[in-house]
Amino acid sequence: MRLCRPRLDGGVESLAATRVAPTVEPIKASEPGTFVNYHRVRINPIKAQNTDAMIRFEFTDASNKPVALHVRRGVVEYIEDPDRYFRKPDFTIALTLGEALLE
């Protein structure tokens, strides 16, 4: 996919899409669930169109607050409190951020 924008002279200007990885400071300042939420847009809706699964993320050394992503029919929903969600997770991933990142 190519990103473009119109020019004043009627032409089209191509835009370069760049990805910038966050530095350590914003990662340390945010809840771990923030970055799980950002990954909603990384899931290909065409490939996930026949998927109905919930993935729970547990951060064992941070806030210990679990979050989840529910992928269903090409749409990804961020679940802030999976313990209160109507569906149980199909997968659980336990993650440790490490002391170097948390300090």
Protein Blocks (a to p, Z undefined) as FASTA:
>chain_A
ZZddddfkopacddddddddddfklmmmpcfklmmmmmmmmpcfklmmmgccddddddfk
lnopacddddeehiacddfblmlpmbdcfbdcdddebjklmZZ
